[in-house]
């Protein structure tokens, strides 16, 4: 609900559904150093037909 409300407020569109995915951290090595990249959450947002989000004109 928080993601839906935020997208509707910022981009002024009608959100139909929101699906989220937790992306797990990946193990990375750089020379003798090794560690994990940070985990993050992705959101896939479906908006009403005929509307679009133009992220480059904000």
C-alpha positions in Angstrom: 0.0 0.0 0.0 2.9 2.4 0.7 4.5 1.9 -2.7 1.1 2.3 -4.4 0.3 5.6 -2.6 3.8 6.9 -3.2 3.7 6.2 -7.0 0.3 7.7 -7.3 1.3 10.9 -5.5 4.7 11.4 -7.3 3.7 10.5 -10.9 -0.1 11.3 -10.8 -1.2 8.0 -12.2 -3.7 5.3 -11.2 -1.9 2.2 -9.9 -3.7 -1.1 -10.6 -1.2 -3.5 -8.8 2.2 -3.7 -7.2 4.4 -6.8 -7.1 7.7 -6.8 -5.1 10.8 -9.0 -5.3 13.5 -9.2 -2.7 16.8 -9.4 -4.6 19.4 -11.4 -2.6 23.0 -10.2 -2.1 25.6 -11.4 -4.6 29.0 -12.6 -3.6 31.7 -10.5 -5.4 35.5 -10.7 -5.5 37.9 -7.9 -6.5 41.5 -9.0 -6.4 42.2 -10.2 -2.9 39.1 -8.5 -1.5 35.8 -10.3 -1.3 32.3 -9.6 0.1 28.7 -9.2 -0.7 26.8 -6.6 -2.7 23.8 -5.1 -0.8 20.4 -6.7 -1.0 17.5 -4.6 -2.3 13.8 -4.7 -3.1 12.4 -4.3 -6.6 8.8 -3.1 -7.3 6.9 -3.9 -10.5 4.0 -1.4 -10.8 1.1 -1.9 -13.2 -0.7 1.3 -14.1 -4.0 2.1 -15.9 -4.1 1.8 -19.7 -3.2 5.0 -21.5 -1.1 6.4 -18.7 2.6 6.4 -18.5 5.4 7.3 -16.1 8.0 9.7 -17.6 10.8 9.5 -15.1 13.1 11.9 -17.0 11.0 15.0 -16.8 10.8 15.2 -13.0 
